[in-house]
């Protein structure tokens, strides 16, 4: 099925919202795309007529056909990010921006070639799974108690989040020691250096206990 790039963007966003929250909602799509409710309603109706989504009182879900397209787009995006960061050494913010364009270009067989050349990575640079090679289970840094953790994933890949995460050196795979917390921030130790992580960022950093790896 040949779809327009904007419609593919909606499918991918729905997939990522389901991945994060279990279901996608029109209100979240309005925020994500910064468009009017009428614009989102029109695109959602179009996807429903094409048999790509279903709507319930709880929200939006992908059909099997919609899931196949969304999975290909997500795989293309995350492999593109890996290609750009691992081989071309582009920073992860710029790589994320470029990958938004590349995800609409790669064919499935070309993605297989890229995947093999990269050594079949399990995640994108921000920790999101590629295929079923890993999961996205963990706990938000803002919600865990004191202890030692490994950063697993940056939940929302918005530029302001990625920029601040990079400043704090909270990259996936980093070991951190959560030493104290209050309502505004958490204090973490990275290589014995204390950093204050504001709640808005801690809400977007997924961690797992060190002993669970």
C-alpha positions in Angstrom: 0.0 0.0 0.0 1.4 3.4 -1.1 0.8 6.0 1.5 1.7 9.7 1.7 4.6 10.6 4.0 2.3 12.5 6.4 0.1 9.5 6.8 3.1 7.3 7.4 4.2 9.8 10.1 0.8 9.4 11.8 1.1 5.6 11.8 4.6 5.7 13.2 3.5 8.1 15.9 0.6 5.9 16.8 2.9 2.9 17.0 5.3 4.8 19.3 2.5 6.0 21.6 1.2 2.5 21.9 4.7 1.3 22.6 5.0 3.8 25.4 1.5 4.0 26.8 -0.4 0.9 25.6 -2.8 3.0 23.4 -2.7 6.1 21.3 -5.1 9.0 21.8 -6.2 11.9 19.5 -5.2 14.4 22.1 -1.7 13.1 22.1 -1.5 13.2 18.3 -2.6 16.8 18.4 0.3 17.6 20.8 2.8 15.5 18.9 2.1 17.1 15.5 1.2 20.6 16.8 -1.9 20.8 14.5 -5.6 21.5 15.0 -8.0 18.8 16.3 -9.7 19.0 12.9 -6.5 18.1 11.0 -5.9 15.1 13.3 -9.5 14.0 13.0 -9.3 14.1 9.2 -6.1 12.0 9.1 -7.5 9.5 11.7 -10.6 9.0 9.6 -8.6 8.5 6.5 -6.5 5.8 8.2 -9.6 4.1 9.5 -11.1 4.0 6.1 -7.9 2.4 4.7 -8.2 -0.3 7.4 -5.0 0.8 9.1 -6.4 1.6 12.5 -9.5 1.0 14.7 -11.0 3.4 17.2 -12.6 2.6 20.5 -13.7 4.8 23.5 -10.2 4.2 25.0 -8.2 5.4 21.9 -6.6 4.2 18.7 -5.1 0.9 17.9 -3.3 -0.4 14.8 -4.8 -3.1 12.6 -2.5 -5.9 11.3 -2.0 -4.0 8.1 -1.3 -0.8 10.0 1.1 -2.6 12.3 3.1 -4.0 9.4 3.6 -0.5 7.9 4.4 1.1 11.2 6.9 -1.6 12.2 8.7 -1.1 8.9 8.9 2.7 9.5 10.1 2.3 13.0 12.7 -0.2 12.0 13.8 2.1 9.2 14.1 5.0 11.6 16.0 3.3 14.3 18.4 1.6 11.8 18.9 4.9 10.1 19.9 6.4 13.5 22.4 3.6 14.1 23.8 4.1 10.6 24.3 7.8 11.1 25.7 7.6 14.6 27.8 4.4 14.5 29.3 4.7 11.0 29.0 8.4 10.1 29.5 9.7 13.7 26.7 12.2 13.5 25.4 13.3 16.9 22.2 11.7 18.1 20.0 14.8 17.8 20.9 15.4 14.2 20.7 11.7 13.5 17.2 11.6 14.8 16.2 14.5 12.6 17.8 13.0 9.4 16.3 9.6 10.2 12.8 11.1 10.0 13.4 11.6 6.2 15.3 8.3 5.6 12.6 6.2 7.2 10.4 6.9 4.2 13.1 6.0 1.6 14.5 2.6 2.5 13.0 -0.6 1.1 12.8 -3.7 3.3 15.6 -5.5 1.4 17.9 -2.4 1.8 17.1 -2.3 5.5 18.2 -6.0 5.7 21.5 -5.0 4.2 22.0 -2.0 6.6 21.0 -4.2 9.6 23.6 -6.8 8.6 26.3 -4.2 8.1 25.6 -2.8 11.5 25.9 -6.2 13.2 22.2 -6.5 13.9 21.9 -3.9 16.7 19.2 -4.5 19.3 18.4 -0.8 19.9 18.6 2.7 18.4 21.1 5.1 20.0 18.4 6.2 22.4 17.7 2.7 23.6 14.5 2.0 21.7 14.2 -1.7 20.6 14.8 -2.7 17.0 12.5 -5.5 16.2 12.1 -8.0 19.0 15.8 -8.2 20.0 15.1 -6.6 23.3 12.2 -5.1 25.2 11.4 -1.7 26.5 10.7 -2.6 30.1 12.1 -0.6 32.9 11.3 2.2 35.4 11.2 6.0 35.0 14.2 7.6 36.9 11.7 9.9 38.5 9.9 7.0 40.2 12.7 4.7 41.5 14.2 4.6 45.0 17.8 5.1 45.9 20.2 2.5 44.4 22.3 1.6 41.4 20.8 1.5 38.0 21.6 1.3 34.3 20.1 3.7 31.9 18.1 1.7 29.4 16.2 4.1 27.2 15.3 7.8 26.6 11.6 7.6 26.3 10.7 10.7 24.2 13.2 11.6 21.5 12.4 15.3 21.5 15.4 17.7 20.9 15.2 19.4 24.3 15.2 16.0 26.0 18.1 14.6 24.0 20.1 17.7 24.4 19.7 17.8 28.2 20.3 14.0 28.5 23.6 14.5 26.6 24.6 17.3 28.9 24.0 15.1 31.9 25.7 12.1 30.2 22.7 9.9 30.8 23.3 7.8 27.7 21.8 4.3 27.5 24.2 1.8 29.1 25.4 4.3 31.7 25.6 3.1 35.3 24.2 5.7 37.7 23.8 5.8 41.5 20.6 7.5 42.6 21.7 9.1 45.9 18.8 11.4 46.9 15.6 12.9 45.5 13.0 15.6 46.1 9.9 16.7 44.3 11.9 18.9 41.8 14.8 16.6 40.9 16.8 13.5 41.6 20.5 13.5 42.4 22.6 10.9 40.6 26.3 10.0 40.7 28.0 9.2 37.4 31.7 8.2 37.8 31.6 9.7 41.3 30.3 13.1 40.0 27.0 14.3 41.3 24.4 15.6 38.8 21.0 17.0 39.4 18.3 15.7 37.0 15.2 17.8 36.9 11.8 15.9 37.0 11.0 16.6 33.3 14.1 14.8 32.2 13.9 12.1 34.9 10.4 11.3 33.6 11.9 10.6 30.2 14.8 8.3 31.3 14.0 4.6 31.7 16.3 2.7 34.0 16.7 -0.9 35.2 18.4 -2.1 38.5 22.0 -3.0 37.9 21.6 -6.5 39.2 18.8 -7.2 36.7 20.9 -7.0 33.6 
